[in-house]
Amino acid sequence: MQIQVNSDNHIESSIRLEEWVRTTVESTLDRYDEDLTRVEVHIRDENGDKPGPHDIRCQMEARPKGHQPISVTHKADSLDQAVDGAAVKLDHALEHLFGKLRSKRGGASTGAARNEESDNPDALLQEEFLEKDEALHG
């Protein structure tokens, strides 16, 4: 699984920051390592130089093999809370996706689900789940 980290002009990117984000994503999503091609992480300070509550936004987009990308967003007061929150949300969204695929295939493992290409018939359910999760967790 490749992890790409992007940040806006108001968040100073560094090797240390990128390594920390990669480590956080890898440790949270390690069980999906064989099922994902890439995870893109976008971090931005929504208020720029102005202070404000919940102004750090972290968006993560996972690319499951053979399926549509899954994107989640988490806003928080600090960078580590935003990244951790988005990683947890993405973990839940992937568990939902692969759980649905396992149940549709009679309990097949994610590895078996990974080998069968599909047009993701659960896309609407997945989108509905993510919208509800975003509404609950902001």
N, C-alpha and C positions, 0 to 999 in steps of 0.2 A: 504494500500500500504506500503510495507516494503522498506526502503531505506538503502542501504549498501554503506559505504564510504571507499574507499581504496586509499592509497597514497604511493609513492615510498620513497626511503631512503633520498632523497634530500628535501622532504617537510615534516616538522615535524608534525606528526599527534597529535592532542589533542582532548579532549572532546569538547572544545570550537569550534574548526574547524569543527568537525563532526556535531555538533548541528547547526552551521551556514549553512553548506552545506545542511543538512536535511531541515532546515527551508526554504532555497532558493528553493529547489526542490518542497517541499510541497506547497509553496505559488504559484509557477509557474504552477504546474500541479494538483492543488487541484480539478479541475473539472473532472479529470480522475481517482480520488481516487478509485471508484468502478470498474473501467475497467482495472486496472493494479494490478498485483500481487507483482511486485518488480521493483525497479529502482536501478541499480548498478552505482556508480560513481567512476571513476578512475582518480586520479590526479597525474601528474608527471611533473617533471622539466626535459625537454628534454636535456638540456645542462649540467645538474648536477651542479657543483659548478661554472662553467664558465658563465659569464653574456652574454646575447644576446637577441635580439628582438624576441618577440613571442615564448618564450621558455617554457611557462607554458601551459600544454596540459590537457584538461578535456574531458574525454569521458564518456558519459552517455548511458546506455542501459536500455530501458524500456521493460518490459515483459507484453504485453497486454494479457488478458485472452482469450485463444482460438486462438491466432495468433502468428506468428513468432516475435522474439524480434526485436526492432528497436534501432539502435545505431547511435549516432551523436558524433562529435568531434569538439571542438573549441580550438584554440590556441590564447594566448594573452600575454601581457607583465606582467600582474599581476594575482594572484590567483582569486581575486573576479571577474575580467573581464572574465577569462576563465570559471569559474563556471556559472556566469550569462549568458554568450554567449551560452554555451552548453544547459542550461535550456531552453532558448528561442528557440533554434534550435529544441530541443526535443518537445517542445510545438507545434511548427509548423508541425513537422513530424506526431505527434499524431493527430492533427487537420486534416491533410491530410488523414490519415488512416481512422479515424472515419467518416469524411465527405464522403469519397468514399463508406464506408459501408452503411451510411444512404441513399445516393443517389441510391445505388444498391437495397436497400430494400424499396424503395418508401417513404423515409423520416422517417424511423423508428428511434427512439431515440438510443443513444449509449447503453442504458440499454437493449433494444431489440436486438441490434446488438451483445451485449455481450453474450446474452443467446443462440445465434445460433453459433454453432461450425463450423469452415470452415478451409480449407487448405490455406487460404489467397490467393485467385486468383489474388489479386492486388500486389503481392510481387514484380513483375518486375516494375510496375509503382512506387511503393514505393521506390524501390532501385534507379530507375532513378531520382526520386524527390530528394532523399538524396544526390546523386552524384552531381546534379545540384546545390543544396543548399550549399554543401561543396565547390564546385568550386567558387561560388559567395562570400561566406563568409570566405573561407580559413580555 
